[in-house]
């Protein structure tokens, strides 16, 4: 059972965050809110998202699973304006999601969740962690997109760097430790990542969002942040691109 109302801005943010990884997802509902975990088809990236019931205008749900096509939700959201309230209800008899906004009602067929698993979130004890404003990372990604299809990320006790190079062109974003919100590092680490994945993950954050990043040498990168006024949290994991020797 689901009977809820949510601000369109919050739902748009959720769809954008998850839609960078997958088009279809299983959402686990409980009386406290929702959770979802998904891995992209290439098994390169993962998203783990929680949205507390306090993020909703009203929320009532039993423990259940809903298989959602995010593209359908995205299309429906185009009917709403900023700040509009969207009503959602699970029609259990027809197994459809009923959504209403601006006097428009749409019923969407739900996906069969039988073959949709909850991937295990790997337990990573990464040696370096830092907090940085989203605007810095967004600038580094934007500059790198004109150079190459991959980026290297390096961090050490003195700061953080995004670097991209292709042929004779290069771009570097360097931030000293005083330009970071926080850094905990005893060594230097460096990893290489596919730019398209990394870019899609960070482009859904605002310039003032604080990104909590954990790194290891040639380990997956962990990127965490909150949304929905702190009532939602998301964790991305992105596998490194191992350089050939």
C-alpha positions, 0 to 999 in steps of 0.5 A, spaced: 500 500 500 502 507 498 498 513 499 502 519 498 503 526 496 510 529 494 513 536 492 515 535 484 522 538 486 523 532 490 521 527 485 524 530 480 531 530 484 530 523 485 529 521 478 535 525 476 539 521 481 537 514 480 536 515 472 543 516 471 544 509 473 538 505 470 532 506 467 528 501 471 528 500 479 525 496 484 523 501 490 522 498 497 517 501 501 516 501 508 512 506 513 518 510 514 520 511 507 523 508 501 530 505 499 532 503 493 539 500 490 541 499 483 547 497 479 548 499 471 547 494 466 555 494 465 556 493 472 560 499 473 556 504 477 551 503 483 546 507 487 544 506 494 538 511 495 534 513 502 528 518 502 525 519 509 517 519 510 519 527 512 521 528 505 513 527 503 507 532 504 504 526 506 506 519 506 502 512 508 505 505 506 506 498 508 512 494 506 512 492 499 516 493 493 514 497 486 518 496 480 518 503 476 520 505 469 523 511 471 522 514 464 515 514 465 515 518 471 520 523 468 515 524 462 509 525 467 513 530 471 513 534 465 506 535 466 508 539 473 511 545 475 516 547 480 513 546 487 507 542 484 504 537 489 504 530 486 499 525 489 501 517 488 497 511 490 498 504 489 492 500 485 494 493 488 488 490 484 491 492 478 498 493 480 498 500 477 501 506 480 496 512 480 499 519 479 495 526 479 497 533 478 494 539 475 487 535 474 491 530 470 491 523 472 495 517 469 495 510 471 502 506 470 503 499 469 508 497 474 514 492 473 515 485 475 520 485 481 521 477 481 527 478 477 529 485 480 534 484 486 537 488 491 545 488 490 549 488 495 553 494 497 560 492 498 564 494 504 569 498 502 574 501 507 578 506 503 584 510 506 582 517 504 576 521 505 574 529 504 568 533 503 568 538 497 563 543 495 559 541 488 561 547 484 568 545 484 567 538 482 562 541 477 567 545 474 573 540 474 568 535 470 565 541 465 573 543 463 575 535 462 569 534 458 572 538 452 579 534 453 578 526 454 573 521 456 576 519 462 579 523 468 584 521 474 582 523 481 588 524 486 588 526 493 593 527 499 594 531 505 595 537 501 589 537 497 585 534 491 586 534 484 582 532 478 586 531 471 584 530 464 589 529 458 588 527 451 594 527 446 597 534 447 591 537 451 590 537 458 586 540 464 587 540 471 583 542 477 587 543 483 584 545 490 588 546 496 586 543 503 584 550 505 579 550 499 576 543 501 570 543 507 574 537 510 580 532 508 582 526 512 588 523 509 595 520 511 597 518 504 596 520 496 591 516 492 590 516 485 584 513 481 582 513 473 575 513 472 570 514 466 568 521 465 561 519 462 559 516 469 562 520 473 559 526 470 552 524 470 553 522 478 555 529 480 551 533 475 545 532 479 548 536 485 547 543 486 553 548 486 552 548 494 551 541 495 557 538 500 560 532 496 563 526 501 568 523 497 572 517 499 578 514 495 583 509 494 588 507 489 585 504 484 579 502 488 572 504 487 570 512 488 564 513 493 560 519 493 555 521 498 550 527 499 544 529 501 538 532 498 530 533 499 532 538 505 536 533 508 531 528 508 534 524 503 541 521 502 544 518 496 551 514 495 554 512 489 560 507 487 564 508 481 569 502 479 576 505 477 578 504 470 585 500 470 590 503 466 594 498 462 601 497 463 
